[in-house]
Amino acid sequence: MNPPQETGTHHDIGWTPIAEEAERAARVLHPEEHQLPRPTHRRVLTVANQKGGVGKTTSAVNLAAGLALHGLRTLVIDLDPQGNASTALNVDHHSGTPSVYEILLGEVSLVEAAQVSEQSPNLLCVPATIDLAGSEIELVSMASRESRLKESLSQEALQELDVDYVFIDCPPSLGLLTVNAMVAAHEVLIPIQCEYYALEGLGQLLNNIDLVQKHLNRTLVVSTILLTMYDGRTKLADQVTQEVRNHFGDVVLKTVIPRSVKVSEAPGYGQTVLAYDPGSRGSMSYLDAAREVAERGAASREQQ
């Protein structure tokens, strides 16, 4: 059983599964001919889930790459000391490189730290270096410690980089780095894996989002939930999918990301799955999800 996909072709006259696959393949192979609509306003999304291994970084970099390949300027901010997003986008992140650590300390600007990924001229990344590992301790004693990242993400800086989307990839914890990401963003994107313990800890995450909303960032909303690691061979995956959809409704993207060896392999080659294996199911699914994100952004009438 294949995961449900939002393709926009189901009601077309003469639609067939083969035609649908051909259309999706064309979007991968000829992205310049399938540009995505720009959002009504710049979107800043924090990708958060304190559970590890749910596809958080994978989703952040592949959604960003999908949007960038189809004409939208996209910035990924790697706020995880492990630096996996920086690795997947193949940007320099050895110690001493201008990074998110120096941004939090106020030593460099966002523009100075942003690098262009070789995977697309529209895809930028602010890397994380090993220096970020001790930053939570350093932040504790700093003034306005929860809003250090927000201060660097000024309208002027984002305008200079000319980005449509910003994805902030959080560490798998609910510490000060994640709080900084939530204060700096307008939206939260939560990846949830289609597995038995999927909803475990989700209540704690939502409570933290609620606290940030009440005390630090009143405009923050959970705008997007992405179901990941879907295994169509199991009844459990369908049960989890249905449970999440029943609970969160339209916030959940229609596209579901399947379990995929290619998705797991890609970062080892310093690539997103879209660059590593453009025709794979994982790649196609992330492109579908990116298109959903873009269409929602273009339809939104909320103002920043």
N, C-alpha and C positions, 0 to 999 in steps of 0.2 A: 504493500500500500504506500503510495507516494504521499508526501506531505502536501497539504493544501497550498496552492499558490495563487497569488493575486496577479493576474496577467493582463487583464483588461481586454482579453480577446474572446472570452467565453460566449458572449452573446452576438458575436459577429456572424454574419451569414457565411456558411461554409467552414466554420471553425472545426478543426480536427486537432487531436493531440500532436500530430506531426507538424501541422502549421504553427501551433503554439511553440513547439521546441525550435522550429526554424526561426521564428520571430525573436525568441530569446537569444539564440545563437547569433543572430544578426546584431543584436544590441551589444554583445560581447566583442564581436569581431570588427564592427564598424560603429564605435561609440560616437564618433563625430556626427553621424547621421541620426542619432537618437538622443538629442540633448534633453536634459531634464529642466523643468521650470524652476526659475529662481524663487526663493521664498519671499513672502510679502515683507519680511523684516529679517535681519540677521538672527540666526538661531544658535544659541549656546546650550549644548546638552552635556550633562554629566552622565557618564556611563558607570553605574554603580551596582555593586552587589557584594556584600562582605563575605559571601561564600566563594571560595576559590574554585577554579575549574568549571565555571559555568559558561565560558565563552565570552567573557567580558572584553578583554583586550582584542580577541579575534573579531568580535562584532564591531568594536570601535574602529579598528583599522580597515576592515573590509567594507563597512558602510561608508566610511570616509573615502576610500578608494573608488567605490562605485559611484558616488556623487561626483568626485573629481574627474573620473574618466568621461563623464557625461556633461562636462562643461561648467560644473559648480566649484568655485574656489573653496577649499576645505582645509581647516587647520586641526591637527591632532595635538593635544597637549598631553604628554606622557607624565602622569603624576604618580606612577608606580615605581618605587626604587628598583624593582627588578628590570625595568627598561625594556619590557617585551614589545611594546608598541614601537619603540625606537628601532629595535632589531627588525621587526616585520616591515618597517618602512625604509630600512637600510640607510638610516642617517647616522652620522658620527655621534657616538655618545660615550667616548672614553673620558676618564676623569680630567677635568680642566676645560672641557668643551663648554661654551656658554649654554646653560641648560635651565630647566625649571627651578633648580635649586638656587641659582644666582638671582632668578626672577623673584623668588620668595624672599630672599634677603635684601632685595632692592638694589642689587649690584649691576644688573643689566636689564634692558628693556625687552619687551615681548618681541619687538621687531629685530633686535640684535640676536636673540636666541633662536628665532625661527629659521629652519632649513627647508629647502625644497627637496622633496623625495624624488629620486630618479624615476619612480614609477609613473609620475605625471607632473607636468609643470603647474597644475592646479592643486597639487597635494603638498601641504606644508606640515612640518612637525617641529614642535619644541621638545627636544629630547630629555630623557631622565638619565642622569649619571649615578654612579655608586655613591656620590656625595649626598644624594637625597636620603640615603638610608638613616642618617642621624638627624634629619631635619625636624622631625616631630618634637624632639627634645629641645632643639634650638628655638622652635617657634613658640614654645610655652611661655618664655619670658619676654617675647616681643610685643610691642604695642600693636593693637588691632590685628591680633594673630589669626583670627578667623577670616579676615578679608584681604590678606596679602595678595592672593592671586587675583581677586576682583579688581584691586587697584591697578594691576598691570594690564588687565583686559579692558582698558579704557576704550571708549568709542573712537578716539583718535588713533590709537594703536591698531585696532581692528580695521579701521578705515584705511590706514596706510598699507596694511597687508591685503586689503580688498577681499575679505573672505565672506562667503555666504553662510558657511556652517563652521562651528567650533565643537569638537568632541573632546571632552576631558576624560581621560582614562584613569580611573581611580585604583588605588591598591585594594586588595581584598580585606579591608578592615573599615571600622567606623571611627578612625582617629582624626587628628587635626588636618591631615592632607585631604581626606574625603570631605570634611566640613568646609575647607577652603574651596573645594570644587563646587559644592552645593551653594555656597554663598555667591560664587562667581557666575553661576549658570542661571538660566531661566527655566530649564526643563531637566527632568531626570529620565534617562533611558535605562530600564532594568532588563538585563538578559536573564531568562529563567530556563534552566535545562529541563527537558521532558523526562524526568526521572523521579524515583520514589521520594527522595528528600527535597524535591524542588522547592516546596513552599516553607521548608524549615528555615527559620531565621528571617523570613521575609517580613514578618510582623515587626521584628526589631528594626529592620531597615526602614520600613514605613513610619515607625515611631520617630526615628531619628530625622527623617525628612520632615515630619510634622513639627518637630522641635525647631529645626532650622527655619522652617516657614514662619513659625510664630515669633521667633526671637531675632533672626538674622537676615532673612530674605523672604519677604511676604509674597513675592511674585513667583516663587518656586512651585512647579507642578510636576507630577509624574505624568508625562505626556505620551510615553511610548514604552510598551513591553514587547520584547522579542523572545519568542520561544526558540531555544537552541537544542542541539544534540538529539533531534527527533529520530527515533528508530521505528520505522513503520512496521517492523516485524513483531512488535510487542503491543499488547492490549493496553499495558500500563501507560505508554506514551500518549495514546489517545485519551485515556482517562485524565492524565495530568493536563493535557492541552484543553480538554473540555472544562476542567475545573478552573483553570486560569481564565479562560474566556468568560465563563459564567460569573466569576468574581470581579473581573476588571473591565469587561465589556469591550467597547470600541477602542480603548487605549491599546489593546493587543493588536499588533500587526497581523494581517491575514497570512502573510508569508511565514513559513516555518523553516528553520535552518536544519537540514538533516545531519546526522552523524556522518563524518567524512574523513577518510584518511588524508586526502589531499589538503583539507583545511588545516589538519594537524601538522602536516609536513612543511607547508609553505614557509613559516617563520624561520625554520632551520636553514632556508636558502636566502634569508633576508628579503622575503617577498610576502605580499598579500596573496591569498588564493586566486584573486583575479589576475594577477601577473603570473603566478606559478602554473596554474592550469585553468585557463579561461573557460574551457568547455565543460568543466566538471560540475556536478550537481551542486556542490557547495558554492562554487563561484556564481552559478546561475541564480541560486537562492538569495545570496547576498545582493546581487544586482536587483532582484525583484524587491527585496526589502528596502534597498536604497531608493528605488523608484517610489515605493509607498511613502517613505519619509519625505521625499521631495514633493510629491503630490499633496501630502498633508500640509507641508510648509507653504506651498503656493496657494492652497485654499484657505489658509488661516487668515483671519482678519484681526487677530490680536496685535496690539501695538507693544513695542518694548517699553 
